[in-house]
Amino acid sequence: MDIKHRKVNKRIRITDKNNRPLSDLEIGIHQKNHSFLFGCGAFDFIPYVMEGGESQKQITDSWLEIFNYGTLPFYWGNYESEEGKPNKDVLMKTAQYLVDNGVRVKGHPLCWHTVCADWLMKYDNETILKKQLERIDREVTGFKGVIDMWDVINEVVIMPIFDKYDNAITRICKEKGRVGLIKEVFDRAHADNPDAILLLNDFNTSINYEILIDGCLNAGVPISAIGIQSHQHQGYWGKDKLCEVLERFSHFGLPIHFTENTLISGDIMPGHIVDLNDWQVDEWPSTPEGEERQVKEIEEMYRILFSHPLVEAITTWDYKDGAWLKAPSGFIRLDGSKKPSYEMLKKLVKDEWWTDTKVKTDENGWATVDAFKGKYVITVGEKSVEVDLENNSEEVISL
Amino acid sequence: MDIKHRKVNKRIRITDKNNRPLSDLEIGIHQKNHSFLFGCGAFDFIPYVMEGGESQKQITDSWLEIFNYGTLPFYWGNYESEEGKPNKDVLMKTAQYLVDNGVRVKGHPLCWHTVCADWLMKYDNETILKKQLERIDREVTGFKGVIDMWDVINEVVIMPIFDKYDNAITRICKEKGRVGLIKEVFDRAHADNPDAILLLNDFNTSINYEILIDGCLNAGVPISAIGIQSHQHQGYWGKDKLCEVLERFSHFGLPIHFTENTLISGDIMPGHIVDLNDWQVDEWPSTPEGEERQVKEIEEMYRILFSHPLVEAITTWDYKDGAWLKAPSGFIRLDGSKKPSYEMLKKLVKDEWWTDTKVKTDENGWATVDAFKGKYVITVGEKSVEVDLENNSEEVISL
């Protein structure tokens, strides 16, 4: 698979402070971070940041060895379970900790019919919408500079016809229509932070979602990237379906984020379950055969996604087993030990797709660097400088 | 079923030319046309208007006994089979004949991937779109005043993924996206004739079509009415599905037209056929049992649609058996004889839902008229006047 688009092939010239070329010199090219977003659910950082603890630190430290991108929960029903008392402090501290560790943070989600605040239901639709938009103002403005990436609205294809229980967001989506509500919430988030990356996110990868995106873009909704969920508790999509989904959602020319990926290392959930939340089990163990299957599936999937030019992010939903649905969905087991999938992904992200090398300058101080896009430290002897290697334009670096 | 919205309950005052009330006088209220559009495919008028003939005239005359609304074919591949040689004369004469007989005419369709002009395929996409828009200019402007109602674009849900054969319209729909192409063609048709009724039309009644309409409306596409096809060669939808479709497409608050209705009076097409065009048979007879079934189904369907406040038009696709797919889909048989469905529908349209009555004015010349909306002739003795009875506002009529 072709991954040339993930790399730079760049001519750099090394000079001293007086712009004299440093010729025939060995220079070190040390990658510090990826441009590609290797993401994972970062919910586990909350108890660690708030309460500390060695076992919790082992989890978050091992997370930080692979990932540069984390999703934090902003479910309205949890974030503000009592009206007017948002849980900002906890989320801000956790987000800041992640940012301090070189991790980009996405807030998930600003608008969703599930895990919604029950207290909203006492209001009329006009007031619900007003409070939804004010909520967006509060979070997007309040976290600006720390969180500049948001799943603005989640699962809109089903939103107005969701009928498992009454909720405030389904009510306003029914009234305003899908595109109407999407436009309201995106316009507001965009006004609050014009530089933010704003995602539409859905588990529905059918033609419904394509048509929804098409309508939104023609209606001027400022979507930065298309979010695709891929919870595969019922079995791996396989290469064909994955490529077919990529092909269909590439038509828009927008960046694609795989926002919620799950591949489990235990028994597969039966196919007849329609809403994954209906599968309630006492325990769902990770098995050796399951772990072997999981590592192969994750590797194939990440390789395919990394090779696709429009994919800019892959987020695995659960870092540790036993989170959502008690599924063996993580890179680490319930006891905190690492699965084969952890070792495999770390090898991909920090070795095969990672650049740590030496090059030599020619007599005019030029060297060619072939490197994965990202943040680098370039060293010459004792001296070093941080640079972003993002494109192939020539660059002069003075040390 | 409530059909109050189809009627006026109107106070009219009858005066002489000197504004003196004509009191205690019997006046006749004679309906001449419906506001509701009772439509049918009017393709059969083309051979009659162009070539005449008694047997052809029997067909068109019996058609005119029921319907006030006809669809004429503007399939690009037939209308302009050779580039630059449109079949305008034939269509104009036929449309004019219908208009002269009190029939409103709709052109079908201005843009569609099927029966498309093959010669378009030699052009690049930019040129195809240009020619598509010029084609819209030509037809919408050229027929203005005779045809002011158009199926602007047909079957867009499937359009960009239609893969039975290559065609020019699927190519440009793929490139511009569904809503992008819809917007282009509607904007053009609307600019050409701002007073025209412009329809989006589809056989797909799933959530796909709902989302497509939602996107179009939010993108500012000037859709006048939602067109819903209901070819039921594979069996009657039944009341539940019909009401469910009506409910879902009512959310937009736009007028709804049932644009292509089919209920057959013979054997039902097997359910495993996905594209109706794949069902190719040598003959498909109308049967006595089929005709009894057809009349019941058509009656139930028309009653439900007539009772729905947003439905403004019902068009049965084939007037005579043996047209599309050789199906027994008409109101008249292959030999021209009338089926029970013809007699039943005529009774509904020209009797049960028709007003021809007398009222008496009071001492001040006032009378109350309870009548189906439409065009009327009001008579007093030898005198008569034409009026539209469309709403409940009081009106003074001087004779």
Interface residues (C-beta under 8 A of the other chain):
Chain A: V157 I161 K174 G177 R178 V179 G180 K183 I207 N208 I211 L212 D214 G215 C216 L217 N218 A219 G220 H251 F252
Chain B: V157 I161 K174 G177 R178 V179 G180 K183 I207 N208 I211 L212 D214 G215 C216 L217 N218 A219 G220 H251 F252
